Amino acid sequence: MYESFPDICWSARKFCLEAAAFGVSDYSKKVLEIGFGNGDFLVHLAESYGTETLVLGMEVSAVCVLKAAKRLSSGKISNARVVLGDARYLLEKCVPPSSLDAIYMNFPCPWPKNRHAFRRVTEGRFPESLSASLTEGGKFTLVTDEEWYALEAREKLSLSPLLEIASFEVNPALELTTKYGSKWKAMGKSIYRLTVQKKSVDRDVSTSHQPENPEDIMAMHSKLFISDPKRTKQRAEELVGKTGAAEKFHWSFKAVYWSSEGHALLKTITSDEGFEQTFFFRLVFLENECLVKLEDAGAPLHTPAVRLAMEAAVGYLSDEPEQVFQFRG
């Protein structure tokens, strides 16, 4: 997918690795839309701000990212980029401090059930990531059809010492009516728009966060010396269905796929404090060796949960399995 639109469509890993360049790019302004859906508002932002502003879109749906990339390419819109990844993680870990002039979020899923509350973008460290990423005077705008969600967001974001409520509007005149905006309006629902602004920062107080380089965490490969390849392959099959956790980091091995040459792909899902990734570990079996490496095809970020998943897989496949991780399943 990324190869089709290399200048428009970025993986989360590419964005994080090039975050420093993003922070000092030639664009005079930079704005972000979180969860751009079909891309209507993203295109609107790129056209309305003009070519001197870089418009970023972050989206967890690969289908939406690909559709938006196609629209931007066909429309010859040169000042927009789309990133496949969770904005909660990318804002905290990768976006340079004080680099965004505005952040928009239109009709996000409110996750109304209590057991899903952790999925709401306003949960966790989002207020801190928001205030760190915005420039002084920069604004975050949330549009939703759920009053309780708008009120909750207003309450939680107002607790940040660096943010202040600029406005809270009911049924405002929107500059662009999106698909969901039209849907809720046709149903007779009210629309709520919350605007939050970053305050001026006391220069004596350090508020910036330092973006991380996920590639610095570890080299994502490991070589095992094995005495019985047949037994090691059997243990690879036994990994399927096993899960593990360490604090807020979780991993699960879902399936194993074998090639005609006797090598394998181990499908893995990880979660770093709610940031989920699905990817594969490649298992290459030689005469007395097994090479375990992270498959780069899905461009996963090298997060702590990914590192822990690799350690767990390597430990289980070794001739003397380590008992560090207590698997479930």
C-alpha positions in Angstrom: 0.0 0.0 0.0 2.8 2.5 1.0 4.7 1.7 -2.2 1.8 2.9 -4.4 1.8 6.4 -2.9 5.2 6.8 -1.3 5.0 10.6 -1.0 1.5 10.7 0.4 0.9 7.5 2.3 3.1 6.8 5.3 3.3 3.9 7.7 3.4 4.8 11.4 7.0 3.7 11.5 8.1 5.9 8.6 6.3 8.8 10.3 8.1 8.2 13.6 11.5 7.8 12.0 11.1 11.0 10.0 9.5 13.0 12.8 12.5 15.2 13.2 12.4 16.2 9.6 8.7 16.8 9.9 9.3 19.2 12.7 11.6 21.4 10.7 10.0 21.1 7.3 9.6 24.0 4.9 5.8 24.3 5.7 5.0 27.4 7.7 2.1 25.6 9.4 1.2 22.1 10.2 -2.3 20.8 11.1 -3.6 17.3 11.9 -7.0 15.5 11.5 -7.4 12.5 13.7 -9.6 9.8 12.1 -10.3 11.3 8.7 -12.7 8.5 7.5 -13.4 9.0 3.8 -11.2 12.0 3.6 -13.7 14.8 2.8 -12.6 17.1 5.6 -8.9 16.2 5.0 -9.2 17.4 1.4 -11.1 20.5 2.6 -8.3 21.4 5.1 -5.6 20.9 2.4 -7.4 23.2 0.0 -8.5 25.8 2.5 -5.2 26.2 4.3 -3.2 26.3 1.0 0.1 24.9 -0.1 2.1 26.6 2.7 0.5 24.4 5.3 1.2 20.7 5.7 -2.0 18.8 6.5 -1.6 15.4 8.2 -4.2 12.8 8.6 -4.0 9.9 11.1 -6.3 6.9 10.7 -6.4 3.3 12.0 -8.3 1.9 9.0 -6.0 0.8 6.2 -9.0 1.0 3.8 -9.6 4.7 4.6 -5.9 5.5 4.3 -5.7 4.0 0.9 -8.9 5.7 -0.3 -7.7 9.0 1.0 -4.3 8.6 -0.6 -6.0 7.9 -4.0 -8.1 11.0 -3.6 -5.1 13.2 -2.8 -3.1 11.7 -5.7 -5.9 12.0 -8.3 -6.7 15.6 -7.1 -3.0 16.5 -7.3 -3.1 17.8 -3.7 0.6 18.1 -2.7 0.4 19.5 0.8 -1.3 16.5 2.6 0.0 13.2 4.0 -1.9 10.3 5.5 -0.5 8.1 8.2 -1.8 4.6 9.1 -1.6 4.5 12.9 -3.2 5.3 16.2 -3.1 9.0 16.9 -3.0 8.5 20.6 0.3 6.7 20.4 1.8 8.8 17.6 1.0 12.1 19.3 2.7 10.9 22.5 5.7 9.1 21.1 6.5 10.6 17.7 5.1 14.1 17.1 7.7 16.8 17.9 6.8 19.2 20.7 4.9 22.5 19.8 4.8 21.5 16.1 1.0 21.5 15.3 -1.0 24.7 14.8 -4.3 22.9 14.9 -5.8 19.4 15.5 -9.2 18.4 14.3 -11.4 15.4 15.2 -14.8 15.0 13.6 -17.4 12.5 14.9 -15.1 10.0 16.5 -16.6 6.8 17.9 -17.6 7.7 21.5 -17.3 4.1 22.8 -20.3 4.5 25.1 -19.9 1.3 27.0 -17.9 1.5 30.3 -15.7 -1.4 29.4 -14.6 0.4 26.2 -14.0 3.7 27.9 -10.2 3.3 27.6 -10.6 3.4 23.8 -11.8 7.0 23.9 -9.2 9.4 22.5 -9.7 11.7 25.5 -8.6 9.0 27.9 -5.2 8.3 29.3 -2.4 10.7 28.5 -4.2 12.3 25.5 -4.6 15.7 27.2 -0.9 15.8 28.0 0.1 14.7 24.4 -2.3 17.3 23.0 -0.9 20.2 24.9 2.7 19.1 24.2 2.1 18.8 20.4 0.2 22.1 19.9 2.0 25.4 19.4 1.1 28.2 21.8 -2.3 29.4 20.8 -2.9 26.3 18.8 -6.4 24.8 18.9 -8.0 21.4 19.2 -11.5 21.1 17.7 -13.8 18.2 18.5 -17.1 17.8 16.7 -19.6 15.1 17.9 -23.3 14.3 17.9 -23.1 12.9 21.5 -23.7 15.6 24.2 -22.3 13.4 27.0 -19.1 12.8 25.1 -18.7 16.5 24.3 -19.2 17.4 28.0 -16.8 14.6 29.2 -14.2 15.8 26.8 -14.6 19.4 27.9 -14.3 18.4 31.6 -11.2 16.3 31.1 -9.3 18.6 28.7 -10.0 21.6 31.0 -8.1 19.8 33.8 -4.9 20.2 31.8 -2.9 23.2 33.1 -1.8 24.1 29.6 -5.2 24.0 27.9 -8.2 26.3 28.2 -11.8 26.0 26.8 -12.1 28.5 23.9 -15.8 27.7 23.0 -18.5 25.1 23.4 -21.2 25.3 20.7 -24.4 23.6 20.0 -25.5 23.2 16.4 -22.7 25.5 15.0 -22.5 26.4 11.4 -19.9 23.9 10.2 -17.5 24.9 7.4 -18.0 21.5 5.8 -20.7 18.9 6.3 -19.2 15.5 6.4 -20.9 12.2 5.7 -21.7 11.6 9.4 -22.6 15.2 9.9 -25.3 14.9 7.2 -26.5 11.6 8.7 -27.0 12.9 12.2 -28.6 16.1 11.0 -31.1 14.1 8.9 -31.9 12.1 12.1 -32.6 15.4 13.9 -29.7 15.1 16.3 -27.8 18.1 17.7 -24.2 18.7 16.9 -21.7 19.8 19.5 -18.4 21.5 18.8 -15.7 21.9 21.5 -12.7 24.1 20.9 -9.7 24.0 23.2 -6.7 26.3 23.0 -3.1 25.9 24.3 -2.2 28.6 26.8 1.0 30.6 26.7 3.9 28.7 28.2 6.1 29.9 31.0 9.5 29.7 29.6 10.9 28.7 33.0 8.8 25.6 32.9 9.7 22.7 30.6 6.6 21.2 29.0 7.9 19.6 25.9 8.2 15.9 25.4 11.0 14.3 23.5 9.8 12.1 20.6 11.0 8.5 20.8 12.7 6.6 18.0 11.0 3.2 18.1 13.9 1.7 16.1 16.2 2.3 19.0 14.5 -0.1 21.3 16.2 -3.3 20.0 17.3 -5.1 16.9 14.3 -7.2 15.9 16.0 -10.5 15.2 17.4 -13.3 17.2 19.3 -16.5 16.3 18.8 -19.8 18.2 21.0 -22.8 18.2 18.7 -25.9 18.2 19.5 -29.6 18.6 16.2 -30.9 17.3 14.6 -28.8 14.4 11.5 -31.1 14.4 10.9 -30.5 18.1 11.4 -26.7 17.6 8.8 -26.7 14.8 6.4 -28.5 17.1 6.9 -25.8 19.7 6.2 -23.2 17.1 2.8 -24.8 16.6 2.3 -24.8 20.4 2.7 -21.1 20.5 -0.6 -20.6 18.7 -3.3 -19.5 21.2 -0.8 -18.4 23.9 -0.9 -14.9 25.3 1.2 -12.9 27.7 1.3 -9.6 29.5 3.7 -7.4 31.4 2.0 -4.4 33.1 0.2 -2.5 30.3 1.8 -4.5 27.5 0.0 -7.5 26.0 0.8 -10.0 23.2 -1.0 -12.9 21.6 0.1 -15.5 19.0 -2.8 -16.2 16.7 -1.6 -18.5 13.9 1.4 -20.1 12.2 1.7 -20.5 8.4 4.3 -22.9 6.9 6.1 -22.6 3.6 7.0 -25.5 1.4 10.7 -25.0 2.4 9.8 -25.6 6.1 9.9 -22.0 7.3 7.1 -20.2 9.0 5.3 -16.9 9.7 3.9 -16.5 13.2 1.0 -14.1 13.3 1.1 -11.9 16.4 -1.0 -9.2 17.9 0.4 -6.7 20.5 -1.1 -3.9 22.6 0.9 -1.1 24.1 -1.5 0.6 26.5 -4.3 0.2 23.9 -2.2 0.8 20.8 -2.7 -2.4 18.8 -0.6 -3.9 16.0 -0.9 -7.0 14.0 2.2 -8.4 12.3 4.3 -11.5 11.7 7.5 -13.0 13.0 9.4 -15.0 10.4 10.9 -18.3 11.6 13.7 -19.5 9.4 14.9 -23.0 10.1 18.4 -24.1 9.1 20.3 -27.2 10.0 21.0 -26.4 13.7 19.7 -22.9 13.9 16.4 -21.0 14.0 16.4 -17.3 13.0 13.5 -15.4 14.5 13.0 -11.9 12.9 10.3 -9.3 12.7 8.7 -9.3 9.3 8.8 -5.7 7.9 6.0 -6.1 5.4 3.4 -4.6 7.8 5.9 -1.9 9.0 5.1 -2.4 12.6 6.6 0.0 15.2 9.2 -1.6 17.4 7.3 -1.0 20.7 7.8 -2.6 24.1 5.0 -5.1 23.5 6.6 -6.2 20.2 9.9 -6.6 22.0 8.3 -8.6 24.8 6.5 -10.8 22.2 9.7 -11.6 20.5 11.4 -12.4 23.8 8.5 -14.7 24.7 8.6 -16.5 21.3 12.4 -16.9 21.3 12.3 -18.2 24.9 9.6 -20.8 24.1 11.4 -22.0 21.0 14.8 -22.4 22.6 16.1 -25.8 23.7 15.8 -24.7 27.3 12.6 -22.6 27.3 12.9 -19.7 29.7 10.2 -19.4 32.4 10.2 -15.6 32.5 6.8 -15.2 30.8 3.8 -17.0 32.2 1.6 -17.7 29.2 -2.1 -18.0 29.2 -3.7 -20.5 26.9 
